[in-house]
Amino acid sequence: MRFTIDEYSKQFKISKELINSKLRSKKLNYIIEDGETYIIILQSSLNEKTVEEMKQQREEKQHVDIVTQKMTVSMILALYKKENEHLKQKIKELENKIDSLIADKENMLRQERDRIEQLYTTKDEQLKNILELMNKKFMLEQKMATVHEVTLSNNEETQKVQNLSHVELKAYLKTLELESYQRKIIKKRFFDALDNDVRIISQNGKLYLDFDKYDYSDLLKF
């Protein structure tokens, strides 16, 4: 029969240190298999009772190992099942939280959309009011301009009637047989004397001559 060091120690009530010492001194027969040391004892050297006890011990040990192994597997399965339930609960909580966040986000987006629409509605009303005011102002200005043009036109007509006896200097010079440079000299002469000569009439940047009242021979000579 063969015994492990633990089995030999229990069976023969010998400490492991003493067993290892005997093994080193080769006082015990042994073999090594898969890294495990087994002490070899001839079955004939053991009494029947001892052999029976050893068999019973080995059977009990095998039974304990099987039960322990089964318990270990059951414990692992139970642990996995518990962990699985815990993960399912966590997943459910996360899904509920995600749904709540999505709902909050959609609500915020709806509120923001409503706020922007209200803002644009208000801006549209303000713009509409501004355009109406601008349109009213433009229409009023148009009416005022029409009245001003009519008044100005009447004044111009009156002035034209008053100026029928006046002759524009530029038009008069064109009727004379003069060179271009000569006309320029005469025109300059009239402009130079404008402020000091009552005979020269200025209207709208143009010079007019009144031959019915005045003589301009001194200014027209060349």
C-alpha positions in Angstrom: 0.0 0.0 0.0 1.1 3.6 -0.4 0.4 6.6 1.7 0.8 10.3 1.3 2.9 12.0 3.9 -0.3 13.4 5.5 -1.9 9.9 5.5 1.2 8.3 7.0 1.5 10.9 9.7 -2.1 10.4 10.8 -2.1 6.7 10.5 1.1 6.1 12.5 1.0 9.2 14.7 4.3 10.5 13.4 5.2 14.1 12.8 5.8 15.3 9.2 9.3 16.4 10.2 10.3 13.0 11.3 8.8 11.4 8.2 10.7 13.8 6.0 13.9 13.0 8.0 13.3 9.3 7.4 12.7 9.8 3.7 16.0 11.8 3.4 17.9 9.0 5.2 16.1 6.4 3.0 14.6 4.6 6.0 11.3 4.6 4.3 10.5 3.3 0.8 8.8 5.9 -1.3 8.0 6.9 -4.9 7.2 10.3 -6.5 4.3 10.6 -8.9 3.2 14.0 -10.5 5.2 15.8 -7.8 3.5 13.9 -4.9 5.5 11.7 -2.6 4.0 8.3 -1.7 5.4 6.1 1.1 5.3 2.4 0.2 4.4 -0.1 2.9 3.9 -3.8 2.3 0.3 -4.8 3.1 1.5 -8.0 4.8 3.3 -5.8 7.4 0.0 -4.3 8.4 -2.7 -6.0 10.4 -6.1 -6.5 9.1 -7.6 -3.8 11.3 -5.2 -1.2 10.2 -5.8 -2.0 6.5 -9.6 -1.8 7.1 -9.3 1.5 8.9 -7.1 3.0 6.1 -9.6 1.9 3.5 -12.4 3.4 5.5 -10.5 6.7 5.9 -9.8 6.8 2.2 -13.4 6.2 1.3 -14.5 8.9 3.8 -11.9 11.3 2.3 -13.1 10.6 -1.2 -16.7 11.1 0.0 -15.8 14.4 1.6 -13.9 15.5 -1.5 -17.0 14.7 -3.7 -19.3 16.5 -1.3 -16.9 19.5 -1.1 -16.7 19.5 -4.9 -20.5 19.4 -5.2 -20.9 22.1 -2.6 -18.3 24.2 -4.4 -20.1 23.9 -7.7 -23.4 24.7 -6.1 -22.0 27.7 -4.3 -20.5 29.0 -7.6 -23.8 28.5 -9.4 -25.7 30.2 -6.6 -23.1 33.0 -6.6 -23.5 33.4 -10.4 -27.2 33.3 -10.1 -27.2 36.0 -7.4 -24.8 38.1 -9.4 -26.9 37.6 -12.5 -30.0 38.8 -10.7 -28.1 41.8 -9.4 -26.9 42.7 -12.9 -30.4 42.4 -14.2 -31.7 44.7 -11.6 -28.9 47.2 -12.4 -29.7 47.0 -16.1 -33.4 47.6 -15.4 -32.5 50.7 -13.2 -30.2 52.0 -15.9 -32.9 51.6 -18.6 -35.4 53.4 -16.4 -32.8 56.2 -15.8 -32.1 56.4 -19.6 -35.8 56.6 -20.3 -36.2 59.4 -17.7 -33.2 61.3 -19.2 -34.6 61.0 -22.7 -38.0 62.2 -21.5 -36.4 65.2 -19.7 -34.4 66.0 -22.8 -37.4 65.9 -25.1 -39.3 68.1 -22.6 -36.4 70.6 -22.6 -36.3 70.6 -26.4 -40.1 71.2 -26.6 -39.8 74.1 -24.1 -36.9 75.6 -26.1 -38.8 75.2 -29.3 -41.8 76.9 -27.8 -39.6 79.7 -26.5 -38.0 80.3 -29.8 -41.3 80.3 -31.6 -42.7 82.8 -29.1 -39.6 84.9 -29.6 -39.9 84.9 -33.4 -43.6 85.7 -33.1 -42.8 88.7 -30.9 -40.1 89.8 -33.3 -42.4 89.4 -36.2 -45.0 91.6 -34.5 -42.3 94.2 -33.7 -41.0 94.2 -37.3 -44.6 94.4 -38.6 -45.2 97.5 -36.4 -41.9 99.1 -37.5 -42.7 98.5 -41.2 -46.1 100.0 -40.7 -44.7 103.1 -39.0 -42.0 103.4 -41.8 -44.7 103.0 -44.4 -46.9 105.7 -42.8 -43.8 108.0 -42.5 -42.9 107.4 -46.1 -46.5 108.1 -47.3 -46.5 111.3 -45.2 -43.2 112.3 -46.7 -44.5 111.6 -50.2 -47.5 113.8 -49.5 -45.3 116.6 -48.1 -42.9 116.3 -51.1 -45.9 116.6 -53.5 -47.1 119.7 -51.8 -43.6 121.1 -51.8 -43.2 120.3 -55.5 -46.5 122.0 -56.3 -45.5 125.1 -54.3 -42.0 125.1 -55.9 -43.5 124.7 -59.3 -45.9 127.6 -58.7 -43.0 129.7 -57.5 -40.9 128.8 -60.6 -43.7 129.6 -62.9 -44.1 133.0 -61.2 -40.4 133.6 -61.4 -40.3 132.6 -65.1 -43.1 135.1 -65.8 -41.1 137.7 -63.8 -37.9 136.9 -65.8 -39.2 137.1 -69.3 -37.3 140.3 -69.9 -34.0 138.8 -68.6 -31.4 137.1 -70.8 -29.0 134.4 -69.6 -25.4 135.5 -70.1 -24.3 132.1 -71.4 -27.1 131.9 -74.0 -26.5 135.5 -75.0 -22.8 135.0 -75.6 -23.5 132.0 -77.9 -25.4 134.4 -80.2 -22.3 136.6 -80.6 -19.6 135.8 -83.1 -16.9 135.1 -80.5 -14.2 132.5 -80.0 -14.5 130.1 -77.1 -11.7 131.7 -75.1 -13.3 135.1 -75.6 -16.6 134.0 -74.1 -14.7 132.5 -71.2 -13.0 135.9 -70.5 -16.3 137.8 -70.7 -18.0 135.3 -68.3 -15.1 135.6 -65.9 -15.4 139.4 -66.1 -19.1 139.2 -65.1 -18.5 136.8 -62.2 -15.7 139.0 -60.9 -18.1 142.0 -60.9 -21.1 140.1 -59.6 -20.9 141.3 -56.0 -20.3 144.9 -56.8 -22.5 145.5 -59.9 -26.3 145.8 -59.5 -26.8 145.2 -63.2 -25.8 141.5 -62.9 -28.6 139.3 -61.8 -27.8 135.9 -60.3 -30.3 133.1 -60.0 -29.6 129.4 -59.3 -25.9 129.8 -60.1 -26.6 131.4 -63.5 -26.1 135.1 -64.6 -28.9 137.1 -66.3 -28.8 140.4 -68.1 -31.6 143.0 -68.2 -31.1 145.0 -71.4 -34.3 147.0 -70.8 -32.8 148.6 -67.7 -29.0 148.4 -68.1 -26.1 148.9 -70.5 -23.5 146.1 -70.5 -21.2 147.3 -73.2 -18.3 147.9 -70.8 -18.4 144.2 -69.7 -19.1 142.8 -73.1 -16.4 144.6 -75.0 -13.5 142.6 -76.4 
